[in-house]
Amino acid sequence: MNSRAAKLEAFGRLLDIMDTLRAECPWDKKQTLESLRHLTIEETYELADAIEEGDLNEIKKELGDLMLHMVFYSKIGSEKGAFDVADVLNSVCDKLIHRHPHIYSDVEATTEEEVKANWEAIKLKEKGTKSVLQGVPRGLPALVKAIRIGDKARGAGFDWDDPQDVWGKIREELAEFEEAQKTGNQDFIEGELGDVLFSLVNFARLSNLDPEMALERTNKKFIYRFTFMENAARKMGKSLVDMDLSEMEVLWNEAKDSPRH
């Protein structure tokens, strides 16, 4: 592994390159905090994909892209006279020290739950907010937001003790969803579906399962099997639109039995 001096040298090199690009490259000169936002989100998802695939080389590359974005934002901040990269790094260092009093002070916290509870309590005082849920970004995708809401509520002590305790709630919500469907009221049905999904997310969270990852795995599995069906039909001189459901069911089962899945 590289020494600390080599790591600092590499970071300094990135800062120098950013200075040069910002001064000389037409595209880089044009960028703003707002124009970079959607690109940063895209890079974050690319990192998530690399992590899901377990590809360490791709993870390295995607982390580099995200680090570039952090340096880019800091460069723009320095041009505005608001902050520079040193301010950003010192700020996060100060926050980590302040929010880990069990490490840097005399507060006792021996379990993960105690650490989380301390973190949320300190965060509330820092921001002067009245609700722990104010710390959940509004722009998060709904599934990820549901996980974070559950985490925040748990930090305040409002949560089930065991994932098995959630099963009763899941059954209750499923029954209400079934009843809602009988009404034909789409708003009502949608609301009850949301309750079912939220209860399933809570079960996953308490079981140390990532519902986002689980759903993505199922998405990929479906894509593979559906593509298998399309290719199999093509070899038969057909397309799926030419086949009835029973014929497609045969191909679907073949896809399920294929080596990949």
C-alpha positions, -999 to 999 in steps of 0.1 A, spaced: 0 0 0 11 36 -6 26 56 22 8 86 37 33 108 18 24 91 -15 -14 95 -8 -9 132 0 11 136 -32 -16 119 -52 -43 142 -37 -21 173 -44 -17 161 -80 -55 160 -83 -58 195 -70 -32 207 -95 -50 190 -124 -83 205 -113 -67 240 -112 -54 235 -147 -87 222 -161 -107 249 -145 -84 275 -161 -79 260 -195 -106 235 -205 -138 250 -221 -160 223 -206 -146 224 -171 -146 263 -170 -183 262 -178 -194 239 -150 -213 251 -119 -225 236 -87 -259 230 -103 -246 216 -136 -225 190 -117 -253 178 -95 -269 153 -119 -235 140 -129 -225 134 -93 -258 114 -88 -250 94 -119 -214 87 -106 -228 76 -73 -251 50 -90 -221 38 -110 -202 32 -78 -232 14 -64 -233 -9 -95 -196 -17 -91 -201 -25 -54 -231 -47 -63 -209 -65 -88 -180 -69 -64 -156 -55 -90 -128 -39 -69 -111 -24 -99 -143 -7 -110 -149 4 -74 -115 21 -74 -123 39 -107 -157 51 -96 -143 63 -62 -118 83 -82 -147 99 -102 -165 108 -71 -134 122 -55 -129 143 -86 -164 157 -81 -157 166 -45 -126 185 -56 -145 201 -84 -172 214 -60 -145 226 -36 -127 245 -64 -160 262 -74 -166 271 -37 -131 286 -35 -138 307 -66 -169 321 -49 -149 328 -17 -171 305 2 -149 275 10 -120 255 -3 -110 218 -1 -92 224 32 -124 238 47 -143 208 34 -119 183 49 -114 201 82 -152 204 85 -157 167 82 -129 160 106 -143 183 132 -177 166 127 -163 131 131 -145 141 163 -176 159 177 -200 131 169 -177 103 184 -174 115 220 -170 79 230 -137 79 212 -125 115 216 -141 124 249 -154 107 281 -189 96 269 -197 59 273 -210 40 242 -202 3 239 -228 -9 214 -236 1 178 -271 12 190 -257 35 216 -233 51 191 -262 57 167 -284 72 194 -255 96 204 -249 105 168 -286 115 162 -288 134 195 -256 154 187 -268 160 152 -301 175 164 -283 199 187 -259 209 160 -286 217 134 -311 230 159 -338 208 144 -368 195 162 -372 162 145 -346 135 137 -364 129 104 -354 163 91 -320 147 85 -335 125 57 -329 142 23 -361 150 5 -346 140 -29 -338 105 -20 -354 77 -40 -385 64 -20 -370 30 -12 -338 44 1 -357 71 20 -378 45 37 -346 28 50 -332 60 63 -365 70 80 -365 36 98 -328 41 108 -335 76 121 -366 65 141 -345 36 156 -319 61 167 -347 78 188 -357 44 202 -389 40 181 -385 6 164 -392 -31 167 -368 -52 187 -367 -81 164 -374 -86 127 -399 -113 134 -420 -87 153 -426 -70 120 -444 -100 105 -476 -91 123 -475 -56 108 -468 -70 73 -498 -93 75 -520 -64 88 -509 -42 59 -514 -70 33 -550 -75 46 -557 -37 44 -542 -37 9 -564 -65 -2 -595 -48 12 -585 -15 -5 -584 -32 -39 -621 -41 -35 -630 -4 -33 -616 5 -68 -602 37 -53 -568 41 -69 -555 67 -43 -566 44 -14 -551 14 -31 -518 32 -37 -516 44 -1 -521 8 12 -495 -5 -12 -471 21 2 -478 8 37 -470 -28 26 -438 -17 10 -428 3 40 -434 -26 64 -413 -49 41 -385 -24 41 -386 -23 79 -383 -61 80 -353 -60 56 -336 -33 77 -340 -52 109 -327 -83 92 -296 -66 79 -308 -70 44 -306 -42 18 -340 -40 0 -325 -18 -27 -299 -45 -35 -325 -72 -32 -348 -56 -57 -319 -48 -81 -309 -85 -80 -344 -94 -89 -344 -68 -117 -312 -83 -131 -326 -119 -128 -358 -109 -146 -338 -91 -174 -316 -123 -179 -346 -146 -180 -366 -124 -203 -337 -120 -227 -332 -157 -226 -369 -161 -237 -364 -136 -265 -333 -154 -278 -349 -188 -275 -380 -177 -294 -358 -161 -321 -340 -195 -326 -375 -210 -331 -381 -184 -358 -407 -166 -336 -409 -136 -314 -426 -134 -280 -455 -114 -294 -463 -145 -316 -465 -168 -286 -492 -173 -260 -486 -173 -223 -483 -211 -221 -455 -212 -247 -437 -184 -230 -441 -202 -196 -421 -231 -211 -393 -208 -221 -394 -190 -188 -389 -223 -169 -360 -231 -193 -345 -198 -183 -349 -205 -146 -331 -239 -151 -303 -224 -172 -268 -223 -155 -268 -186 -147 -299 -186 -125 
